[in-house]
Amino acid sequence: MRLQRQAPDPLYLQLKASLVAEIASGRYRSNQRLPSERELALRFHVSRMTVRQAMLELARNGTVYTRMGKGTSSCGRSPGSRRKSARAAPRRRAASWRRV
């Protein structure tokens, strides 16, 4: 998909939609690494900051996840199919002191 610079939508939203479409089509499988910010910037002819903003939106939606030093990977699902977090409830710390 080619980004339309004259379109009313910001470039980062167009890029986000393009990446979501690629993930939904199966181009990137679940847990498969996406291209780097630099590679995506060259491919779509936009700045790295535009790519970064689109990736942050995708991460907020749960479409991709990032690991420091490992890159960005696909979760393999569309943003509309968010699952609830599997995190357990926070554990309470045992009191190391007693009230008298």
C-alpha positions, -999 to +999 in steps of 0.1 A: +000+000+000+013+034-009+008+063+016-011+093+003+006+125+014-023+146+002-049+126+022-066+141+052-054+112+074-019+116+090+008+095+076+013+075+108-023+064+107-020+054+071+011+034+079-006+018+109-035+007+087-011-007+061+008-027+088-025-040+103-036-051+068-003-069+063-006-087+097-042-096+090-033-110+055-007-133+071+024-116+058+037-115+094+028-146+115+024-145+152+056-137+171+074-130+138+097-100+138+086-070+118+111-049+098+131-023+118+120+013+120+147+022+095+137-004+070+100+006+072+109+043+069+129+035+037+101+013+023+073+038+029+094+070+023+086+085+056+107+096+086+116+072+114+095+093+138+064+086+117+072+049+118+078+050+156+045+068+162+026+041+141+044+013+160+035+028+194-001+029+183+001-007+172+017-017+206-011+002+225-037-017+205-020-050+212-013-058+176+025-059+181+048-060+211+084-048+215+113-063+234+143-042+241+172-053+220+150-078+201+128-056+179+091-055+173+070-087+167+035-094+156+009-107+181-009-122+151-042-107+158-061-075+147-066-046+171-103-053+174-097-088+189-079-077+221-077-103+248-077-095+285-044-095+301-034-128+316-016-110+344-024-121+379-037-098+405-009-080+424+004-098+454+004-081+487+036-079+506+037-095+540+040-070+568+075-071+582+064-052+613+035-055+636+014-027+651+013-027+688 
